[in-house]
Amino acid sequence: MLIATRELEFVTDTGAVVAVPVCVFAPVKTDQDWGCRYTIGWPNGIDARTIYGIDSAQALVLATQGIGSSLYASDYHKTGRLRWVDPHQGYGFPVTKIIRDMLIGYDKESDG
């Protein structure tokens, strides 16, 4: 079940604006743990991942960190043309400690 969405934008070389939807699905219990699925609708295709945690809360937190990490590690971010709300202000998702030095704008102010 879809529980959250956010629409980012990517500005192409020609200036066209392409939607980059991020979708988070409710954690699901497996035999041993919980999995939380998310998708990022990049201009070149959908990236779908499932992150696992000991319980549903951990799976959800780890999934949001996975989203943030995927966004900041992407070639789209590296172009400087991926945005949410204001250009160069971040995407509003937390990241893992190891890449906090990559944060920009509002994300950097809140330390991811």
C-alpha contacts under 8 A as a table, 3 or more apart, distances in Angstrom:
res1	aa1	res2	aa2	distance
1	M	25	F	5.40
1	M	26	A	5.50
2	L	5	T	7.91
2	L	23	C	6.95
2	L	24	V	6.00
2	L	25	F	4.28
2	L	26	A	6.19
3	I	23	C	7.77
3	I	24	V	5.86
3	I	25	F	5.23
3	I	26	A	5.78
4	A	23	C	5.88
4	A	24	V	5.12
4	A	25	F	6.93
5	T	21	P	7.01
5	T	22	V	5.49
5	T	23	C	4.54
5	T	24	V	6.28
6	R	21	P	5.91
6	R	22	V	5.15
6	R	23	C	6.72
7	E	19	A	6.44
7	E	20	V	5.69
7	E	21	P	4.39
7	E	22	V	6.07
7	E	84	W	7.26
8	L	19	A	6.01
8	L	20	V	4.84
8	L	21	P	6.02
8	L	22	V	7.45
8	L	82	L	7.11
8	L	83	R	5.70
8	L	84	W	4.82
8	L	85	V	7.85
8	L	91	Y	7.59
9	E	17	V	6.29
9	E	18	V	5.58
9	E	19	A	4.72
9	E	20	V	5.35
9	E	82	L	5.75
9	E	83	R	5.28
9	E	84	W	6.34
10	F	17	V	5.66
10	F	18	V	5.15
10	F	19	A	6.45
10	F	20	V	6.73
10	F	76	Y	7.33
10	F	81	R	5.61
10	F	82	L	4.45
10	F	83	R	6.35
11	V	14	T	7.83
11	V	15	G	5.53
11	V	16	A	5.57
11	V	17	V	4.58
11	V	18	V	6.31
11	V	81	R	5.30
11	V	82	L	6.62
12	T	15	G	5.11
12	T	16	A	5.28
12	T	17	V	6.41
12	T	18	V	7.37
12	T	81	R	7.44
13	D	16	A	7.47
18	V	43	P	6.91
19	A	41	G	7.89
19	A	43	P	7.72
20	V	40	I	6.75
20	V	41	G	5.08
20	V	42	W	5.46
20	V	43	P	6.88
21	P	39	T	7.92
21	P	40	I	5.86
21	P	41	G	5.11
21	P	42	W	7.63
22	V	38	Y	7.31
22	V	39	T	5.72
22	V	40	I	4.59
22	V	41	G	6.40
23	C	38	Y	5.48
23	C	39	T	5.21
23	C	40	I	6.61
24	V	36	C	7.61
24	V	37	R	6.24
24	V	38	Y	4.49
24	V	39	T	6.75
24	V	63	A	7.98
25	F	36	C	6.28
25	F	37	R	5.37
25	F	38	Y	5.97
26	A	36	C	6.16
26	A	37	R	7.33
26	A	60	L	7.84
27	P	34	W	6.12
27	P	35	G	5.30
27	P	36	C	4.20
27	P	37	R	7.04
27	P	56	S	5.52
27	P	59	A	6.65
27	P	60	L	6.57
28	V	34	W	5.42
28	V	35	G	5.27
28	V	36	C	6.39
28	V	56	S	7.33
29	K	32	Q	7.84
29	K	33	D	6.08
29	K	34	W	4.47
29	K	35	G	6.51
29	K	56	S	7.60
30	T	33	D	5.32
30	T	34	W	5.58
30	T	35	G	7.04
32	Q	54	I	7.98
33	D	52	Y	6.70
33	D	53	G	5.99
33	D	54	I	5.07
33	D	55	D	6.28
34	W	52	Y	5.44
34	W	53	G	5.34
34	W	54	I	6.13
34	W	55	D	5.51
34	W	56	S	5.54
34	W	59	A	6.14
35	G	50	T	5.91
35	G	51	I	5.47
35	G	52	Y	4.33
35	G	53	G	6.48
35	G	56	S	7.43
35	G	59	A	5.94
36	C	50	T	5.31
36	C	51	I	5.26
36	C	52	Y	6.28
36	C	56	S	7.66
36	C	59	A	5.49
36	C	60	L	5.86
36	C	63	A	6.20
37	R	48	A	7.16
37	R	49	R	5.60
37	R	50	T	4.09
37	R	51	I	6.35
37	R	63	A	7.20
38	Y	48	A	5.81
38	Y	49	R	5.56
38	Y	50	T	6.33
38	Y	63	A	6.95
38	Y	67	I	7.58
39	T	46	I	6.53
39	T	47	D	5.46
39	T	48	A	4.32
39	T	49	R	6.39
40	I	46	I	5.67
40	I	47	D	5.20
40	I	48	A	6.61
40	I	67	I	7.84
41	G	45	G	6.03
41	G	46	I	4.38
41	G	47	D	6.43
42	W	45	G	5.16
42	W	46	I	5.65
42	W	47	D	7.13
43	P	46	I	7.98
50	T	63	A	7.45
51	I	59	A	6.13
51	I	62	L	6.55
51	I	63	A	5.50
51	I	66	G	7.69
52	Y	58	Q	7.88
52	Y	59	A	5.12
52	Y	62	L	7.57
52	Y	63	A	8.00
53	G	56	S	6.70
53	G	57	A	7.76
53	G	58	Q	5.04
53	G	59	A	4.13
53	G	60	L	7.90
53	G	62	L	7.33
54	I	58	Q	6.34
54	I	59	A	7.03
55	D	58	Q	5.50
55	D	59	A	6.29
56	S	59	A	5.07
56	S	60	L	6.14
57	A	60	L	5.19
57	A	61	V	6.25
58	Q	61	V	5.13
58	Q	62	L	6.03
59	A	62	L	5.19
59	A	63	A	6.03
60	L	63	A	5.06
60	L	64	T	6.34
61	V	64	T	5.31
61	V	65	Q	6.35
62	L	65	Q	5.03
62	L	66	G	6.03
63	A	66	G	4.83
63	A	67	I	6.23
64	T	67	I	5.05
64	T	68	G	6.32
64	T	93	F	6.20
64	T	94	P	6.40
64	T	95	V	7.71
65	Q	68	G	5.07
65	Q	69	S	6.04
65	Q	93	F	6.65
65	Q	94	P	5.01
65	Q	95	V	4.51
65	Q	96	T	5.99
66	G	69	S	5.07
66	G	70	S	5.99
66	G	95	V	6.93
66	G	96	T	7.88
67	I	70	S	5.09
67	I	71	L	6.16
67	I	93	F	6.85
67	I	94	P	7.98
67	I	95	V	7.77
68	G	71	L	5.19
68	G	72	Y	6.24
68	G	91	Y	7.44
68	G	92	G	7.84
68	G	93	F	4.81
68	G	94	P	5.43
68	G	95	V	4.96
69	S	72	Y	5.26
69	S	73	A	5.95
69	S	94	P	7.79
69	S	95	V	5.22
69	S	96	T	6.87
69	S	99	I	7.35
70	S	73	A	5.21
70	S	74	S	6.00
71	L	74	S	5.31
71	L	76	Y	7.80
71	L	77	H	6.48
71	L	91	Y	7.93
72	Y	77	H	5.73
72	Y	78	K	7.70
72	Y	102	M	6.87
72	Y	103	L	7.45
73	A	77	H	7.01
73	A	78	K	7.69
74	S	77	H	5.36
74	S	78	K	6.55
75	D	78	K	4.94
75	D	79	T	6.49
76	Y	79	T	5.42
76	Y	80	G	7.11
76	Y	81	R	6.71
76	Y	82	L	5.84
77	H	80	G	5.39
77	H	81	R	6.57
77	H	82	L	5.35
78	K	81	R	7.90
79	T	82	L	7.38
80	G	88	H	6.90
81	R	87	P	7.44
82	L	87	P	7.44
82	L	88	H	7.93
83	R	86	D	6.42
83	R	87	P	5.08
83	R	88	H	6.54
83	R	89	Q	7.40
83	R	90	G	6.84
83	R	91	Y	6.75
84	W	87	P	6.75
84	W	89	Q	7.49
84	W	90	G	6.71
84	W	91	Y	5.42
84	W	92	G	7.97
85	V	89	Q	7.90
86	D	89	Q	5.73
87	P	90	G	7.68
88	H	104	I	6.41
88	H	105	G	5.98
89	Q	104	I	5.67
89	Q	105	G	3.67
89	Q	106	Y	5.19
89	Q	107	D	6.81
90	G	103	L	6.94
90	G	104	I	5.35
90	G	105	G	5.45
90	G	106	Y	5.91
90	G	107	D	5.21
90	G	108	K	7.76
91	Y	107	D	6.98
92	G	106	Y	7.72
92	G	107	D	6.16
92	G	112	G	7.91
93	F	107	D	7.66
93	F	112	G	6.84
94	P	107	D	7.80
94	P	112	G	4.35
95	V	99	I	6.77
95	V	100	R	6.54
95	V	112	G	5.50
96	T	99	I	6.08
96	T	100	R	6.76
96	T	112	G	7.88
97	K	100	R	5.38
98	I	101	D	7.71
99	I	102	M	5.59
99	I	103	L	7.55
100	R	103	L	5.49
100	R	108	K	7.64
100	R	111	D	6.81
100	R	112	G	6.55
103	L	107	D	5.80
103	L	108	K	4.84
103	L	111	D	7.52
103	L	112	G	7.12
104	I	107	D	5.67
104	I	108	K	4.96
105	G	108	K	5.40
105	G	109	E	6.55
106	Y	109	E	5.01
106	Y	110	S	6.37
107	D	110	S	5.29
107	D	111	D	5.95
107	D	112	G	5.30
108	K	111	D	4.75
108	K	112	G	6.28
109	E	112	G	7.92
